Amino acid sequence: MIDTGLRWFAAIFCIAGLTHIGAVLLAPGQSRDLAFTGVDTSGTDGRLARVDNSNTAADLDPAFLNAVCRFDSDSGPMRLTGAMPASYWSIAAMADDGRILSTLSREDLRGSDIDLLVGRTAALDAARQAAGIDSIETMSLPVDTGFVLVRLFAGDLDDRSRAEEAFDRLQCRPALPD
Amino acid sequence: MLATLRFILVILAGILLGLVSAWWAVGNLRFEGSRTIGQWSLQNDGAKANPYEAVRAARRGGGGLGPSEGIELTTEVSADGKPLAAACAYLVAGPMPQGVLWTLTVSDRDGRLPGNPARRVGFTSLDAMTFGPARQIRISIGRDVRPGDFVATTGLSSLRLTLRLYSPTLATRAPGPEQLPTVTSLGCEEGEAS
């Protein structure tokens, strides 16, 4: 009787352990608030889509203006180009579940002009050759799909209008020609 | 028949226990793997080392800072270890790392921002008043307006403070507790614990 009870008890704990591990490992991919997957990036015509707490559940700094550009296996590597104002800005490549894969800030690029190639490691060289680009900053990622998030400090009204103008001029297009 | 029923019960009990324990482990602050600096917890959305941190990052919805950008610190407790309450007033006072762009944001635990007429949800290194040679800050938070730098917590049911320090140097070498401000209670409305 005791043996049987212990056996059932052990079985409950084994199943509970497996469920616990499975739930923790699967939860990030199944979260209903997946970073920027709900943001409509269609029809932006190469421009970045602005994100704030009205269209994403991502925990973004309200002192910054934020915009995203989606990349996936269909579009291949993306090329981000534009000029940024003198205030602080940074670029983060994120997986669909919001995990940060790679980041760059103004100090890393040492200037206000951005010309950046973002994509899976294996596809970057091919894109560089196909587009005839010799020297360009790259963000080499382990995934095919995700988002590039650009953050730009917009502390006061002057900063905010400059930031909005800069975002309007930023371009994010597939690096490979159609 | 009894054996089949017992088998189903064991499976259901195991799954239930597994889900409850996962939910509890992810939500319990005592098991938070993130590093603490004084009363501040260092958030890490890279979450490479710990699957529980990956779940917490997913629950926050992403958007945290990467190593080239800086660090993100949050607190939901006051300096004496009591949970922050939206009905109470607090003073965030002390030093900030020098020469670093920082922002302090007031929100609830789900990241919702307060809805006050001034549309003030926090302060930054560019607009906060500083005092003394150490350029210490003094920011009040609460429902009733206070003199000096003040953020109204109107519409919040819980309270979380997020301090973001934009400096890759600090990402590799985090500041010590003596370089960060503390959050102390200034009292609570009637009926709320202070």
Interface residues (C-beta under 8 A of the other chain):
Chain A: W8 A11 I12 F13 C14 I15 A16 G17 L18 T19 H20 G22 A23 V24 L25 A27 P28 G29 S31 D33 L34 A35 F36 N53 T56 A57 A58 D59 L60 D61 P62 A63 F64 N66 Y88 S90 A92 M94 D97 G98 R99 I100 S102 T103 L104 S105 E107 D108 L149 R151 F153 G155 D156
Chain B: R6 V10 I11 A13 G14 I15 L16 L17 G18 L19 S21 A22 W23 A25 V26 D45 G46 A47 P51 Y52 A54 V55 A57 A58 R59 R60 G61 G62 G63 G64 L65 G66 P67 S68 E69 L101 T103 T105 G111 R112 L113 V121 G122 T124 L126 D127 T162 R164 Y166 P168
